[in-house]
Amino acid sequence: MLSVTAFACPQGTTLTGGTGANHKGGTCVSIAKDAKHQDRTATHAAQVAQHDAKVARHDTKQASQLAQSKVKHNQKLAKHDAAQAQHLATQAKSEAKTSAHAAKAANTDAKAKIAAQKVAAEQHKVAVKS
């Protein structure tokens, strides 16, 4: 048995759409037109693939640049923190020296005060005896 498509559409066309075994309600579509459409679709798909590849390369490059930027920023922060720590250490050392000097001066003043009190006590004893 021959199908309806053999009799229903002229040469160079094919029956598309419709329902049932005989494609009732279908339409005849040019095979050449369909081939052109498929060619355009393939070309468009290739262009989309090229565009997607270009976008992927751009995104990769951008991510790489962002990573490098973050590394540089972190290095800069580390240098800053190291310099600040060194400054604080120097400042603490200076304060320790100042504190030691002040303690030594206070100790010397205390000794001088004790010596002055001893002299005053001896002078008072001498004054009381006379």
N, CA, C and O atoms as CSV, one atom per row, in Angstrom:
chain,resi,resn,atom,element,x,y,z
A,1,MET,N,N,0.840,-1.169,0.000
A,1,MET,CA,C,0.000,0.000,0.000
A,1,MET,C,C,0.889,1.237,0.000
A,1,MET,O,O,1.859,1.294,0.756
A,2,LEU,N,N,0.587,2.204,-0.812
A,2,LEU,CA,C,1.338,3.449,-0.902
A,2,LEU,C,C,0.774,4.454,0.092
A,2,LEU,O,O,-0.421,4.470,0.386
A,3,SER,N,N,1.678,5.298,0.602
A,3,SER,CA,C,1.199,6.303,1.553
A,3,SER,C,C,0.584,7.470,0.806
A,3,SER,O,O,0.795,7.654,-0.392
A,4,VAL,N,N,-0.167,8.235,1.535
A,4,VAL,CA,C,-0.858,9.386,0.962
A,4,VAL,C,C,0.142,10.432,0.514
A,4,VAL,O,O,-0.134,11.176,-0.427
A,5,THR,N,N,1.310,10.512,1.170
A,5,THR,CA,C,2.293,11.543,0.827
A,5,THR,C,C,2.792,11.385,-0.593
A,5,THR,O,O,3.191,12.364,-1.225
A,6,ALA,N,N,2.773,10.180,-1.097
A,6,ALA,CA,C,3.234,9.965,-2.467
A,6,ALA,C,C,2.305,10.639,-3.471
A,6,ALA,O,O,2.756,11.040,-4.544
A,7,PHE,N,N,1.051,10.771,-3.158
A,7,PHE,CA,C,0.072,11.363,-4.084
A,7,PHE,C,C,-0.349,12.772,-3.686
A,7,PHE,O,O,-0.804,13.539,-4.534
A,8,ALA,N,N,-0.206,13.126,-2.413
A,8,ALA,CA,C,-0.785,14.360,-1.913
A,8,ALA,C,C,0.052,15.596,-2.212
A,8,ALA,O,O,-0.509,16.680,-2.369
A,9,CYS,N,N,1.364,15.474,-2.297
A,9,CYS,CA,C,2.209,16.652,-2.475
A,9,CYS,C,C,2.988,16.543,-3.775
A,9,CYS,O,O,3.356,15.441,-4.180
A,10,PRO,N,N,3.248,17.677,-4.443
A,10,PRO,CA,C,4.022,17.663,-5.671
A,10,PRO,C,C,5.483,17.290,-5.405
A,10,PRO,O,O,5.937,17.283,-4.261
A,11,GLN,N,N,6.205,16.984,-6.479
A,11,GLN,CA,C,7.598,16.607,-6.354
A,11,GLN,C,C,8.395,17.784,-5.801
A,11,GLN,O,O,8.159,18.930,-6.184
A,12,GLY,N,N,9.352,17.501,-4.889
A,12,GLY,CA,C,10.166,18.555,-4.283
A,12,GLY,C,C,9.560,19.088,-3.001
A,12,GLY,O,O,10.104,19.999,-2.376
A,13,THR,N,N,8.417,18.509,-2.607
A,13,THR,CA,C,7.798,18.935,-1.351
A,13,THR,C,C,7.524,17.705,-0.512
A,13,THR,O,O,7.564,16.576,-0.999
A,14,THR,N,N,7.247,17.943,0.746
A,14,THR,CA,C,6.908,16.844,1.646
A,14,THR,C,C,5.729,17.255,2.512
A,14,THR,O,O,5.511,18.444,2.745
A,15,LEU,N,N,4.984,16.299,2.979
A,15,LEU,CA,C,3.806,16.548,3.804
A,15,LEU,C,C,4.233,16.641,5.262
A,15,LEU,O,O,4.886,15.735,5.780
A,16,THR,N,N,3.867,17.730,5.921
A,16,THR,CA,C,4.191,17.891,7.339
A,16,THR,C,C,2.940,18.251,8.095
A,16,THR,O,O,1.991,18.806,7.540
A,17,GLY,N,N,2.952,17.924,9.380
A,17,GLY,CA,C,1.817,18.247,10.233
A,17,GLY,C,C,0.672,17.312,9.991
A,17,GLY,O,O,0.832,16.260,9.372
A,18,GLY,N,N,-0.463,17.685,10.468
A,18,GLY,CA,C,-1.654,16.855,10.302
A,18,GLY,C,C,-1.729,15.780,11.366
A,18,GLY,O,O,-0.826,15.639,12.190
A,19,THR,N,N,-2.825,15.017,11.340
A,19,THR,CA,C,-3.028,13.982,12.346
A,19,THR,C,C,-3.349,12.666,11.679
A,19,THR,O,O,-3.827,12.622,10.545
A,20,GLY,N,N,-3.082,11.614,12.387
A,20,GLY,CA,C,-3.438,10.290,11.907
A,20,GLY,C,C,-2.416,9.724,10.946
A,20,GLY,O,O,-1.402,10.354,10.645
A,21,ALA,N,N,-2.703,8.506,10.462
A,21,ALA,CA,C,-1.782,7.790,9.579
A,21,ALA,C,C,-1.611,8.497,8.248
A,21,ALA,O,O,-0.535,8.412,7.657
A,22,ASN,N,N,-2.630,9.195,7.748
A,22,ASN,CA,C,-2.557,9.869,6.452
A,22,ASN,C,C,-2.250,11.360,6.571
A,22,ASN,O,O,-2.376,12.095,5.591
A,23,HIS,N,N,-1.856,11.806,7.733
A,23,HIS,CA,C,-1.514,13.224,7.971
A,23,HIS,C,C,-2.648,14.147,7.555
A,23,HIS,O,O,-2.417,15.166,6.904
A,24,LYS,N,N,-3.854,13.796,7.923
A,24,LYS,CA,C,-5.016,14.596,7.541
A,24,LYS,C,C,-4.869,16.006,8.106
A,24,LYS,O,O,-4.623,16.173,9.300
A,25,GLY,N,N,-5.013,16.995,7.273
A,25,GLY,CA,C,-4.883,18.392,7.685
A,25,GLY,C,C,-3.461,18.900,7.578
A,25,GLY,O,O,-3.201,20.052,7.927
A,26,GLY,N,N,-2.521,18.078,7.102
A,26,GLY,CA,C,-1.132,18.486,6.972
A,26,GLY,C,C,-0.936,19.402,5.784
A,26,GLY,O,O,-1.852,19.588,4.982
A,27,THR,N,N,0.245,19.976,5.663
A,27,THR,CA,C,0.546,20.879,4.551
A,27,THR,C,C,1.792,20.407,3.822
A,27,THR,O,O,2.645,19.729,4.395
A,28,CYS,N,N,1.883,20.769,2.564
A,28,CYS,CA,C,3.050,20.441,1.762
A,28,CYS,C,C,4.081,21.540,1.940
A,28,CYS,O,O,3.763,22.720,1.790
A,29,VAL,N,N,5.314,21.166,2.257
A,29,VAL,CA,C,6.386,22.124,2.487
A,29,VAL,C,C,7.514,21.782,1.537
A,29,VAL,O,O,7.842,20.610,1.351
A,30,SER,N,N,8.108,22.800,0.934
A,30,SER,CA,C,9.201,22.608,-0.013
A,30,SER,C,C,10.406,22.013,0.705
A,30,SER,O,O,10.782,22.462,1.788
A,31,ILE,N,N,11.002,21.007,0.094
A,31,ILE,CA,C,12.184,20.380,0.673
A,31,ILE,C,C,13.353,21.352,0.613
A,31,ILE,O,O,14.140,21.410,1.558
A,32,ALA,N,N,13.493,22.113,-0.460
A,32,ALA,CA,C,14.574,23.083,-0.596
A,32,ALA,C,C,14.451,24.156,0.483
A,32,ALA,O,O,15.455,24.563,1.068
A,33,LYS,N,N,13.251,24.607,0.747
A,33,LYS,CA,C,13.009,25.612,1.769
A,33,LYS,C,C,13.422,25.051,3.126
A,33,LYS,O,O,14.035,25.740,3.941
A,34,ASP,N,N,13.074,23.794,3.347
A,34,ASP,CA,C,13.422,23.141,4.598
A,34,ASP,C,C,14.938,23.011,4.714
A,34,ASP,O,O,15.489,23.185,5.801
A,35,ALA,N,N,15.617,22.708,3.613
A,35,ALA,CA,C,17.071,22.587,3.623
A,35,ALA,C,C,17.712,23.934,3.927
A,35,ALA,O,O,18.668,24.003,4.700
A,36,LYS,N,N,17.193,25.014,3.323
A,36,LYS,CA,C,17.718,26.355,3.606
A,36,LYS,C,C,17.535,26.691,5.079
A,36,LYS,O,O,18.422,27.249,5.725
A,37,HIS,N,N,16.371,26.341,5.586
A,37,HIS,CA,C,16.092,26.614,6.997
A,37,HIS,C,C,17.070,25.848,7.892
A,37,HIS,O,O,17.588,26.395,8.865
A,38,GLN,N,N,17.315,24.595,7.559
A,38,GLN,CA,C,18.255,23.798,8.342
A,38,GLN,C,C,19.664,24.366,8.238
A,38,GLN,O,O,20.407,24.363,9.220
A,39,ASP,N,N,20.039,24.851,7.059
A,39,ASP,CA,C,21.352,25.453,6.870
A,39,ASP,C,C,21.487,26.713,7.721
A,39,ASP,O,O,22.502,26.922,8.384
A,40,ARG,N,N,20.453,27.544,7.693
A,40,ARG,CA,C,20.461,28.767,8.508
A,40,ARG,C,C,20.515,28.423,9.998
A,40,ARG,O,O,21.218,29.071,10.772
A,41,THR,N,N,19.770,27.407,10.377
A,41,THR,CA,C,19.765,26.992,11.780
A,41,THR,C,C,21.152,26.515,12.197
A,41,THR,O,O,21.617,26.829,13.293
A,42,ALA,N,N,21.812,25.759,11.325
A,42,ALA,CA,C,23.162,25.272,11.622
A,42,ALA,C,C,24.144,26.435,11.720
A,42,ALA,O,O,24.987,26.472,12.615
A,43,THR,N,N,24.027,27.387,10.788
A,43,THR,CA,C,24.898,28.562,10.808
A,43,THR,C,C,24.678,29.359,12.087
A,43,THR,O,O,25.631,29.797,12.732
A,44,HIS,N,N,23.423,29.540,12.439
A,44,HIS,CA,C,23.094,30.278,13.667
A,44,HIS,C,C,23.655,29.548,14.888
A,44,HIS,O,O,24.193,30.181,15.796
A,45,ALA,N,N,23.531,28.237,14.910
A,45,ALA,CA,C,24.054,27.454,16.035
A,45,ALA,C,C,25.568,27.619,16.142
A,45,ALA,O,O,26.110,27.713,17.243
A,46,ALA,N,N,26.252,27.654,14.990
A,46,ALA,CA,C,27.703,27.844,14.993
A,46,ALA,C,C,28.060,29.231,15.529
A,46,ALA,O,O,29.008,29.380,16.300
A,47,GLN,N,N,27.292,30.245,15.116
A,47,GLN,CA,C,27.540,31.602,15.597
A,47,GLN,C,C,27.307,31.696,17.101
A,47,GLN,O,O,28.073,32.340,17.818
A,48,VAL,N,N,26.254,31.054,17.567
A,48,VAL,CA,C,25.965,31.054,19.005
A,48,VAL,C,C,27.094,30.362,19.762
A,48,VAL,O,O,27.497,30.822,20.830
A,49,ALA,N,N,27.604,29.265,19.218
A,49,ALA,CA,C,28.706,28.543,19.858
A,49,ALA,C,C,29.959,29.415,19.924
A,49,ALA,O,O,30.653,29.438,20.940
A,50,GLN,N,N,30.248,30.141,18.824
A,50,GLN,CA,C,31.398,31.040,18.822
A,50,GLN,C,C,31.218,32.140,19.863
A,50,GLN,O,O,32.154,32.476,20.589
A,51,HIS,N,N,30.028,32.691,19.930
A,51,HIS,CA,C,29.750,33.748,20.901
A,51,HIS,C,C,29.897,33.223,22.324
A,51,HIS,O,O,30.479,33.890,23.180
A,52,ASP,N,N,29.372,32.033,22.573
A,52,ASP,CA,C,29.482,31.443,23.906
A,52,ASP,C,C,30.945,31.205,24.281
A,52,ASP,O,O,31.339,31.422,25.427
A,53,ALA,N,N,31.748,30.761,23.315
A,53,ALA,CA,C,33.172,30.546,23.567
A,53,ALA,C,C,33.860,31.873,23.886
A,53,ALA,O,O,34.701,31.948,24.782
A,54,LYS,N,N,33.491,32.917,23.143
A,54,LYS,CA,C,34.066,34.243,23.374
A,54,LYS,C,C,33.700,34.742,24.769
A,54,LYS,O,O,34.546,35.284,25.479
A,55,VAL,N,N,32.452,34.561,25.157
A,55,VAL,CA,C,31.997,34.979,26.489
A,55,VAL,C,C,32.731,34.184,27.564
A,55,VAL,O,O,33.118,34.739,28.592
A,56,ALA,N,N,32.922,32.895,27.334
A,56,ALA,CA,C,33.629,32.052,28.305
A,56,ALA,C,C,35.075,32.519,28.471
A,56,ALA,O,O,35.583,32.584,29.590
A,57,ARG,N,N,35.744,32.848,27.344
A,57,ARG,CA,C,37.118,33.348,27.432
A,57,ARG,C,C,37.149,34.660,28.205
A,57,ARG,O,O,38.026,34.867,29.044
A,58,HIS,N,N,36.203,35.538,27.929
A,58,HIS,CA,C,36.142,36.826,28.618
A,58,HIS,C,C,35.917,36.623,30.110
A,58,HIS,O,O,36.579,37.257,30.932
A,59,ASP,N,N,34.987,35.743,30.462
A,59,ASP,CA,C,34.704,35.484,31.871
A,59,ASP,C,C,35.916,34.893,32.576
A,59,ASP,O,O,36.204,35.235,33.723
A,60,THR,N,N,36.626,34.004,31.886
A,60,THR,CA,C,37.825,33.401,32.466
A,60,THR,C,C,38.887,34.464,32.704
A,60,THR,O,O,39.521,34.501,33.759
A,61,LYS,N,N,39.073,35.327,31.711
A,61,LYS,CA,C,40.065,36.398,31.839
A,61,LYS,C,C,39.687,37.336,32.977
A,61,LYS,O,O,40.542,37.739,33.765
A,62,GLN,N,N,38.424,37.677,33.062
A,62,GLN,CA,C,37.958,38.585,34.107
A,62,GLN,C,C,38.142,37.950,35.485
A,62,GLN,O,O,38.553,38.630,36.426
A,63,ALA,N,N,37.847,36.670,35.612
A,63,ALA,CA,C,38.021,35.976,36.890
A,63,ALA,C,C,39.494,35.929,37.280
A,63,ALA,O,O,39.842,36.092,38.450
A,64,SER,N,N,40.356,35.703,36.287
A,64,SER,CA,C,41.792,35.673,36.545
A,64,SER,C,C,42.282,37.039,37.024
A,64,SER,O,O,43.058,37.130,37.975
A,65,GLN,N,N,41.826,38.090,36.364
A,65,GLN,CA,C,42.223,39.440,36.761
A,65,GLN,C,C,41.722,39.764,38.162
A,65,GLN,O,O,42.431,40.396,38.945
A,66,LEU,N,N,40.515,39.338,38.477
A,66,LEU,CA,C,39.963,39.573,39.809
A,66,LEU,C,C,40.786,38.839,40.861
A,66,LEU,O,O,41.063,39.387,41.928
A,67,ALA,N,N,41.174,37.609,40.565
A,67,ALA,CA,C,41.985,36.833,41.505
A,67,ALA,C,C,43.340,37.506,41.727
A,67,ALA,O,O,43.814,37.602,42.859
A,68,GLN,N,N,43.963,37.974,40.634
A,68,GLN,CA,C,45.247,38.660,40.756
A,68,GLN,C,C,45.093,39.937,41.564
A,68,GLN,O,O,45.950,40.266,42.384
A,69,SER,N,N,44.016,40.648,41.337
A,69,SER,CA,C,43.754,41.879,42.071
A,69,SER,C,C,43.616,41.596,43.563
A,69,SER,O,O,44.143,42.332,44.398
A,70,LYS,N,N,42.902,40.522,43.887
A,70,LYS,CA,C,42.727,40.173,45.300
A,70,LYS,C,C,44.055,39.775,45.936
A,70,LYS,O,O,44.320,40.116,47.089
A,71,VAL,N,N,44.891,39.053,45.187
A,71,VAL,CA,C,46.197,38.654,45.714
A,71,VAL,C,C,47.037,39.895,45.997
A,71,VAL,O,O,47.648,40.009,47.059
A,72,LYS,N,N,47.063,40.828,45.039
A,72,LYS,CA,C,47.829,42.063,45.235
A,72,LYS,C,C,47.300,42.840,46.431
A,72,LYS,O,O,48.078,43.371,47.223
A,73,HIS,N,N,45.988,42.908,46.562
A,73,HIS,CA,C,45.378,43.628,47.682
A,73,HIS,C,C,45.768,42.972,49.006
A,73,HIS,O,O,46.106,43.663,49.967
A,74,ASN,N,N,45.719,41.646,49.056
A,74,ASN,CA,C,46.073,40.937,50.284
A,74,ASN,C,C,47.549,41.129,50.629
A,74,ASN,O,O,47.903,41.250,51.801
A,75,GLN,N,N,48.414,41.157,49.605
A,75,GLN,CA,C,49.831,41.399,49.852
A,75,GLN,C,C,50.041,42.804,50.406
A,75,GLN,O,O,50.843,43.012,51.317
A,76,LYS,N,N,49.318,43.753,49.851
A,76,LYS,CA,C,49.421,45.132,50.313
A,76,LYS,C,C,48.974,45.241,51.773
A,76,LYS,O,O,49.614,45.915,52.580
A,77,LEU,N,N,47.870,44.569,52.098
A,77,LEU,CA,C,47.385,44.576,53.478
A,77,LEU,C,C,48.391,43.917,54.417
A,77,LEU,O,O,48.602,44.393,55.533
A,78,ALA,N,N,49.008,42.831,53.977
A,78,ALA,CA,C,49.992,42.138,54.809
A,78,ALA,C,C,51.196,43.040,55.080
A,78,ALA,O,O,51.692,43.097,56.206
A,79,LYS,N,N,51.667,43.746,54.044
A,79,LYS,CA,C,52.787,44.672,54.229
A,79,LYS,C,C,52.408,45.777,55.207
A,79,LYS,O,O,53.195,46.145,56.079
A,80,HIS,N,N,51.202,46.301,55.054
A,80,HIS,CA,C,50.733,47.367,55.940
A,80,HIS,C,C,50.668,46.865,57.381
A,80,HIS,O,O,51.112,47.553,58.300
A,81,ASP,N,N,50.117,45.672,57.577
A,81,ASP,CA,C,50.006,45.111,58.922
A,81,ASP,C,C,51.384,44.868,59.529
A,81,ASP,O,O,51.587,45.108,60.720
A,82,ALA,N,N,52.329,44.396,58.725
A,82,ALA,CA,C,53.690,44.158,59.216
A,82,ALA,C,C,54.347,45.474,59.626
A,82,ALA,O,O,55.000,45.545,60.667
A,83,ALA,N,N,54.176,46.503,58.819
A,83,ALA,CA,C,54.751,47.809,59.142
A,83,ALA,C,C,54.123,48.371,60.412
A,83,ALA,O,O,54.813,48.948,61.253
A,84,GLN,N,N,52.823,48.199,60.543
A,84,GLN,CA,C,52.133,48.694,61.735
A,84,GLN,C,C,52.605,47.933,62.978
A,84,GLN,O,O,52.797,48.536,64.034
A,85,ALA,N,N,52.790,46.631,62.863
A,85,ALA,CA,C,53.269,45.827,63.990
A,85,ALA,C,C,54.681,46.244,64.389
A,85,ALA,O,O,55.004,46.325,65.574
A,86,GLN,N,N,55.519,46.508,63.385
A,86,GLN,CA,C,56.878,46.946,63.673
A,86,GLN,C,C,56.857,48.310,64.367
A,86,GLN,O,O,57.619,48.541,65.306
A,87,HIS,N,N,56.002,49.197,63.915
A,87,HIS,CA,C,55.876,50.517,64.536
A,87,HIS,C,C,55.432,50.382,65.990
A,87,HIS,O,O,55.973,51.045,66.875
A,88,LEU,N,N,54.447,49.525,66.231
A,88,LEU,CA,C,53.963,49.327,67.598
A,88,LEU,C,C,55.046,48.715,68.486
A,88,LEU,O,O,55.152,49.067,69.660
A,89,ALA,N,N,55.845,47.806,67.938
A,89,ALA,CA,C,56.934,47.203,68.707
A,89,ALA,C,C,57.977,48.253,69.070
A,89,ALA,O,O,58.468,48.285,70.199
A,90,THR,N,N,58.313,49.106,68.119
A,90,THR,CA,C,59.271,50.183,68.369
A,90,THR,C,C,58.730,51.142,69.424
A,90,THR,O,O,59.461,51.579,70.312
A,91,GLN,N,N,57.464,51.458,69.319
A,91,GLN,CA,C,56.827,52.363,70.277
A,91,GLN,C,C,56.823,51.733,71.679
A,91,GLN,O,O,57.095,52.421,72.664
A,92,ALA,N,N,56.520,50.447,71.774
A,92,ALA,CA,C,56.507,49.765,73.069
A,92,ALA,C,C,57.911,49.736,73.672
A,92,ALA,O,O,58.073,49.919,74.878
A,93,LYS,N,N,58.927,49.505,72.832
A,93,LYS,CA,C,60.309,49.490,73.306
A,93,LYS,C,C,60.696,50.864,73.846
A,93,LYS,O,O,61.345,50.973,74.887
A,94,SER,N,N,60.293,51.906,73.129
A,94,SER,CA,C,60.581,53.271,73.557
A,94,SER,C,C,59.894,53.580,74.884
A,94,SER,O,O,60.486,54.190,75.775
A,95,GLU,N,N,58.639,53.153,75.005
A,95,GLU,CA,C,57.910,53.379,76.255
A,95,GLU,C,C,58.540,52.605,77.409
A,95,GLU,O,O,58.564,53.090,78.540
A,96,ALA,N,N,59.045,51.415,77.135
A,96,ALA,CA,C,59.705,50.623,78.173
A,96,ALA,C,C,60.970,51.326,78.652
A,96,ALA,O,O,61.250,51.362,79.850
A,97,LYS,N,N,61.738,51.890,77.708
A,97,LYS,CA,C,62.944,52.624,78.086
A,97,LYS,C,C,62.584,53.838,78.930
A,97,LYS,O,O,63.227,54.113,79.944
A,98,THR,N,N,61.551,54.563,78.507
A,98,THR,CA,C,61.109,55.751,79.239
A,98,THR,C,C,60.654,55.366,80.640
A,98,THR,O,O,60.969,56.053,81.611
A,99,SER,N,N,59.922,54.280,80.743
A,99,SER,CA,C,59.431,53.814,82.035
A,99,SER,C,C,60.591,53.397,82.935
A,99,SER,O,O,60.590,53.708,84.126
A,100,ALA,N,N,61.577,52.700,82.380
A,100,ALA,CA,C,62.746,52.287,83.158
A,100,ALA,C,C,63.523,53.508,83.629
A,100,ALA,O,O,63.987,53.552,84.768
A,101,HIS,N,N,63.665,54.492,82.762
A,101,HIS,CA,C,64.363,55.722,83.126
A,101,HIS,C,C,63.609,56.452,84.241
A,101,HIS,O,O,64.225,56.961,85.177
A,102,ALA,N,N,62.281,56.505,84.141
A,102,ALA,CA,C,61.473,57.168,85.165
A,102,ALA,C,C,61.572,56.417,86.493
A,102,ALA,O,O,61.639,57.040,87.553
A,103,ALA,N,N,61.581,55.096,86.444
A,103,ALA,CA,C,61.701,54.307,87.675
A,103,ALA,C,C,63.059,54.542,88.330
A,103,ALA,O,O,63.158,54.661,89.551
A,104,LYS,N,N,64.107,54.608,87.501
A,104,LYS,CA,C,65.450,54.854,88.028
A,104,LYS,C,C,65.519,56.242,88.666
A,104,LYS,O,O,66.111,56.420,89.731
A,105,ALA,N,N,64.904,57.222,87.997
A,105,ALA,CA,C,64.893,58.585,88.538
A,105,ALA,C,C,64.102,58.630,89.843
A,105,ALA,O,O,64.505,59.311,90.786
A,106,ALA,N,N,62.988,57.918,89.905
A,106,ALA,CA,C,62.184,57.887,91.130
A,106,ALA,C,C,62.963,57.214,92.252
A,106,ALA,O,O,62.885,57.643,93.403
A,107,ASN,N,N,63.709,56.170,91.931
A,107,ASN,CA,C,64.516,55.470,92.935
A,107,ASN,C,C,65.608,56.396,93.459
A,107,ASN,O,O,65.863,56.449,94.662
A,108,THR,N,N,66.249,57.124,92.550
A,108,THR,CA,C,67.289,58.078,92.941
A,108,THR,C,C,66.690,59.172,93.819
A,108,THR,O,O,67.291,59.557,94.821
A,109,ASP,N,N,65.520,59.674,93.457
A,109,ASP,CA,C,64.842,60.701,94.250
A,109,ASP,C,C,64.487,60.169,95.631
A,109,ASP,O,O,64.614,60.888,96.622
A,110,ALA,N,N,64.047,58.929,95.708
A,110,ALA,CA,C,63.690,58.328,96.998
A,110,ALA,C,C,64.930,58.208,97.875
A,110,ALA,O,O,64.864,58.483,99.073
A,111,LYS,N,N,66.065,57.801,97.297
A,111,LYS,CA,C,67.310,57.690,98.057
A,111,LYS,C,C,67.756,59.065,98.548
A,111,LYS,O,O,68.209,59.213,99.682
A,112,ALA,N,N,67.623,60.060,97.687
A,112,ALA,CA,C,68.007,61.421,98.068
A,112,ALA,C,C,67.101,61.926,99.180
A,112,ALA,O,O,67.571,62.608,100.090
A,113,LYS,N,N,65.835,61.609,99.128
A,113,LYS,CA,C,64.887,62.045,100.155
A,113,LYS,C,C,65.218,61.378,101.490
A,113,LYS,O,O,65.173,62.016,102.542
A,114,ILE,N,N,65.550,60.088,101.432
A,114,ILE,CA,C,65.916,59.370,102.660
A,114,ILE,C,C,67.193,59.968,103.241
A,114,ILE,O,O,67.292,60.164,104.452
A,115,ALA,N,N,68.160,60.256,102.391
A,115,ALA,CA,C,69.413,60.857,102.851
A,115,ALA,C,C,69.148,62.229,103.451
A,115,ALA,O,O,69.742,62.587,104.468
A,116,ALA,N,N,68.263,62.998,102.832
A,116,ALA,CA,C,67.932,64.330,103.354
A,116,ALA,C,C,67.236,64.209,104.701
A,116,ALA,O,O,67.470,65.027,105.591
A,117,GLN,N,N,66.387,63.206,104.867
A,117,GLN,CA,C,65.699,62.999,106.141
A,117,GLN,C,C,66.700,62.607,107.228
A,117,GLN,O,O,66.564,63.039,108.373
A,118,LYS,N,N,67.709,61.789,106.883
A,118,LYS,CA,C,68.728,61.392,107.852
A,118,LYS,C,C,69.528,62.610,108.296
A,118,LYS,O,O,69.806,62.785,109.483
A,119,VAL,N,N,69.897,63.454,107.324
A,119,VAL,CA,C,70.651,64.668,107.638
A,119,VAL,C,C,69.812,65.581,108.520
A,119,VAL,O,O,70.316,66.163,109.481
A,120,ALA,N,N,68.524,65.704,108.190
A,120,ALA,CA,C,67.647,66.565,108.990
A,120,ALA,C,C,67.497,65.996,110.395
A,120,ALA,O,O,67.451,66.754,111.363
A,121,ALA,N,N,67.421,64.672,110.521
A,121,ALA,CA,C,67.287,64.047,111.836
A,121,ALA,C,C,68.552,64.270,112.654
A,121,ALA,O,O,68.466,64.544,113.851
A,122,GLU,N,N,69.727,64.158,112.034
A,122,GLU,CA,C,70.984,64.381,112.747
A,122,GLU,C,C,71.105,65.841,113.164
A,122,GLU,O,O,71.550,66.131,114.275
A,123,GLN,N,N,70.719,66.753,112.297
A,123,GLN,CA,C,70.767,68.178,112.631
A,123,GLN,C,C,69.816,68.479,113.781
A,123,GLN,O,O,70.112,69.310,114.640
A,124,HIS,N,N,68.695,67.812,113.793
A,124,HIS,CA,C,67.718,68.008,114.864
A,124,HIS,C,C,68.290,67.485,116.190
A,124,HIS,O,O,68.106,68.112,117.233
A,125,LYS,N,N,68.994,66.321,116.150
A,125,LYS,CA,C,69.607,65.774,117.359
A,125,LYS,C,C,70.676,66.726,117.885
A,125,LYS,O,O,70.775,66.967,119.088
A,126,VAL,N,N,71.476,67.263,116.961
A,126,VAL,CA,C,72.534,68.190,117.349
A,126,VAL,C,C,71.914,69.452,117.932
A,126,VAL,O,O,72.422,70.003,118.909
A,127,ALA,N,N,70.839,69.902,117.347
A,127,ALA,CA,C,70.192,71.125,117.825
A,127,ALA,C,C,69.561,70.884,119.182
A,127,ALA,O,O,69.543,71.793,120.013
A,128,VAL,N,N,69.048,69.704,119.434
A,128,VAL,CA,C,68.398,69.392,120.706
A,128,VAL,C,C,69.468,69.269,121.798
A,128,VAL,O,O,69.213,69.667,122.934
A,129,LYS,N,N,70.660,68.732,121.492
A,129,LYS,CA,C,71.739,68.577,122.459
A,129,LYS,C,C,72.327,69.927,122.848
A,129,LYS,O,O,72.796,70.087,123.975
A,130,SER,N,N,72.312,70.848,121.991
A,130,SER,CA,C,72.932,72.110,122.326
A,130,SER,C,C,72.027,73.043,123.006
A,130,SER,O,O,72.428,74.155,123.347
